[in-house]
Amino acid sequence: MNSITFCGKIKFDNIISYENFCKNREGISLLKHHCGNKNMTHYIHQDFSNFTISTEYAHSPKVNGKNSHSIFNGIHGEFTGEEIKECLEQHVLRVKRWKYEIDSMPDKKTEKILIERNFWQLIIDKIKRNKKCLQKKNQHVQ
């Protein structure tokens, strides 16, 4: 299996996919500049009747317990170079939104820290309230 490396990776299902897609420098550039992340791998399959692209994003474990996600896009049947370009552009936009949503999920470690921080903040707030109540009671006594 051949691959093209930049900050991310493009891997091809077979030699036919590699030969067909490597001519598409514009598509490679689009993936490279807009989805180039060392944690992303793009898998491409292109033969005479199908074009599929899937992206896998490996990241630190999130709250939901997953440490990688995948997204898929493709064209089935006959297609032109313009349709491939349009498919790639749509895929890049989807990947950007999708990656943002994943990155905005808290990590497992962050979740634990947030719980601890909330616990201590709750105790501090309770102490402050009790202190205010005691001050009010002391004002009435004097």
C-alpha positions in Angstrom: 0.0 0.0 0.0 1.5 3.3 -1.0 1.1 6.5 1.0 1.9 10.2 0.8 3.2 11.8 3.9 2.9 15.4 5.1 1.8 16.3 8.6 -1.0 13.8 8.1 -1.1 10.7 6.0 -2.9 9.7 2.8 -3.1 6.0 2.4 -4.4 4.2 -0.7 -6.3 0.9 -0.8 -4.5 -0.4 -3.8 -2.1 0.6 -6.6 -4.9 1.6 -8.9 -6.1 4.1 -6.3 -2.6 5.5 -6.0 -2.1 5.8 -9.7 -5.5 7.4 -10.3 -5.4 9.9 -7.3 -1.8 10.9 -7.5 -2.5 12.8 -10.7 -4.9 14.9 -8.6 -2.4 17.3 -7.0 -5.1 19.8 -6.3 -6.9 17.2 -4.1 -3.7 16.2 -2.3 -3.0 19.9 -1.7 -6.5 20.4 -0.4 -6.2 17.6 2.2 -2.6 18.6 3.0 -3.3 22.3 3.8 -6.8 22.0 5.4 -6.7 18.6 7.1 -3.0 18.2 7.7 -2.8 17.0 11.3 -0.2 14.4 12.4 -3.1 12.5 14.2 -5.2 12.2 11.0 -5.0 9.5 8.4 -7.0 9.8 5.1 -7.8 6.5 3.3 -8.6 6.8 -0.4 -10.1 4.3 -2.8 -10.5 5.3 -6.4 -11.3 3.0 -9.2 -13.4 3.4 -12.4 -16.8 3.3 -10.6 -16.1 4.4 -7.0 -14.3 7.1 -5.2 -14.3 7.0 -1.4 -12.4 8.9 1.2 -12.4 8.3 4.9 -10.5 10.1 7.6 -9.5 8.7 11.0 -8.6 11.0 13.8 -6.6 9.6 16.7 -6.7 11.8 19.9 -6.4 11.6 23.6 -9.2 9.6 25.4 -12.3 11.7 25.6 -15.2 11.6 28.2 -17.1 9.1 26.1 -14.1 6.7 26.3 -13.1 6.8 22.7 -9.6 7.7 21.5 -10.2 7.8 17.7 -13.1 8.7 15.4 -13.7 8.1 11.7 -15.7 10.0 9.0 -16.6 8.8 5.5 -17.5 10.4 2.2 -17.7 9.1 -1.4 -19.1 8.9 -4.9 -20.5 5.7 -6.4 -21.1 5.2 -10.1 -19.4 7.2 -12.8 -17.8 10.5 -11.9 -15.7 13.3 -13.3 -12.6 15.1 -11.9 -14.8 18.0 -11.0 -17.1 15.8 -8.9 -14.1 14.4 -7.1 -12.9 18.0 -6.3 -16.4 18.9 -5.0 -16.5 15.7 -2.9 -13.0 16.5 -1.4 -14.1 20.1 -0.6 -17.2 18.8 1.2 -15.2 16.2 3.0 -12.7 18.9 4.2 -15.5 21.1 5.5 -17.1 18.1 7.3 -13.7 17.1 8.8 -13.0 20.6 10.1 -16.4 20.8 11.9 -16.1 17.2 13.0 -12.6 17.7 14.4 -13.7 20.9 16.2 -16.6 19.0 17.9 -14.2 16.2 19.0 -11.6 18.6 20.3 -14.2 20.6 22.2 -15.1 17.4 24.2 -13.3 17.3 27.5 -10.6 14.7 28.0 -10.9 12.0 30.7 -8.2 13.7 32.7 -9.9 17.1 32.4 -13.2 15.7 33.5 -11.6 14.4 36.7 -9.9 17.7 37.3 -13.2 19.6 36.7 -15.0 17.3 39.2 -12.3 17.9 41.8 -12.3 21.7 41.1 -16.1 21.8 41.4 -16.0 19.9 44.7 -13.5 22.3 46.3 -15.4 25.3 44.8 -18.6 24.0 46.5 -16.8 23.8 49.8 -15.3 27.3 49.5 -18.7 28.7 48.6 -20.3 26.9 51.6 -17.7 28.3 54.0 -18.2 31.9 52.6 -22.0 31.6 53.1 -21.5 30.4 56.6 -19.1 33.2 57.3 -21.6 35.8 56.1 -24.4 34.2 58.2 -22.2 34.4 61.3 -21.2 38.0 60.6 -24.9 38.9 60.3 -25.8 37.1 63.5 -22.9 38.9 65.3 -24.1 42.3 64.1 -27.6 41.7 65.6 -26.1 40.6 68.9 -24.0 43.7 69.4 
